[in-house]
């Protein structure tokens, strides 16, 4: 049983198992971190949802009201979440419209990004791409 003493006096087998399990967890986390997907810096930012836009607006209102110093982030998130749930569909519409517009922006930028990536131009600035295109046009002429 766990109360049995291990070869190391004064330490129970249960304590040793805990340490071994903790070590395995740490090793697994280190191993998984090696395979973590790294997002390219020039990739477009993901679109925000209607709730995200509402949260940003409400956070500004809370900060302007001077309540934030007495309220932690978790409390603020719960407050904003309950306010979002209390909104009618008509009140949510402006936030959802902003989210739709952001989704259109994201899809357009993602399409351009994938085209640049396929052409081998990902990670370059607009000016660098223009120079390359001009050079290609000169070679064809």
Buried (B, 14 or more C-beta within 10 A) or exposed (E): EEEEEEEEEEEBBEEBEEEEEEEEEEEEEEEEEEEEEEEEEEBBEEBBBBBBBBBEBBBEEBEEEEEBEEBEEEEBBEBBBEBBEEBEEEEBEEBBEBBEEBBEEBEEBBEEBEEBBEEEBBEBEEEEEEEBEEEEEEEEE
